[in-house]
């Protein structure tokens, strides 16, 4: 819960790759995202200039320049598609509820793992290169495997294609769009696929608190804690704090709604020195959860329209530059390192 003192034995979570490689300060996250955005913008403009030499469409450069996304707009668009993960896994669970393909108890972990994958992915990539729709689906499909709920790609995309067909539009979701991106995502995750969430910790606190409070009231608080844990997934809390800390911050929020004083429990479980460190962390977690705002559909559509105009043509299969480079690569003979 509270980090170990230097030289003392590490807690279990402190031994994980999530703790070692995916923890940041707010300032580091802001700097990292700004640098990624700038590099992405530079790649877009360079690729557009290269494409302009091919078809004399220099006007596209001006059009893209006036529509380039800021780091904040990237985050807004990503957050919208994080919400789509929830809708998609809900649709899949509804489609296959009569089978054992997606066990009800696995849904929360699949959802949380997919969201975490996508958030990690865009710490090292930008939406100019990888638009979030396909990234979202790839992260979700990968999460089903990581959480031991593997399904065939045909079963995964069928409900999505059915939904597109019911809307009367062209079926856009194709298995290759997901599978072709899978290795890129895994590379960006540094091949670290294990993700730890606040759900298990929250349930552990629920059990541990039962001797201190009325169990029926505590159960109501626990149900609300799960809701607040859901919200936390869409924030940067996963990069800032341990899952047990997030769970306890969410529990404090829920406890206030049912007039439970969690501090009574904390005073029994932690010493004064640990609480001095823990309380500011829990306050910050509560503030972040309460302050979270979803990207609205209209906001996401507006940003998506801008992205169409400033997408990197080198990564866009529909662009002339992409097709040219793909053809050049196909014509390049393979030379073995041993030759």
Buried (B, 14 or more C-beta within 10 A) or exposed (E): BBBEEEEEEEBEBBEBBBBEEBBBEEEEBEEBBEEBBEEBBEBBBEBBEBBBEEEEEEEBBEEBBEBBBEBEBBBBBBBBBBBBBBEBBEBBBEBBEEEEBBBEEBBBBBBBBBBBBBBBBBBEBBBBBBBBBBBBBBBBBBBBBBBEBEBEBEBBBBBBBBBBEEEEEEEEBBBEBBEEBBEBBBEBBEEBBEBBBBBBBBBEBBEEBEEBBEEEEBBBBBEBBBEBBBBBBBBBBBBBBBBBBBBBBBBBBBBBEBEBEBEEBBEEEBEEEEBEEBBEBBEBBBEBBEEBEBBEEEBBEBBBEBBEEBBBBBBBEEBBBBEBBEEEEEEEEEEEEEE
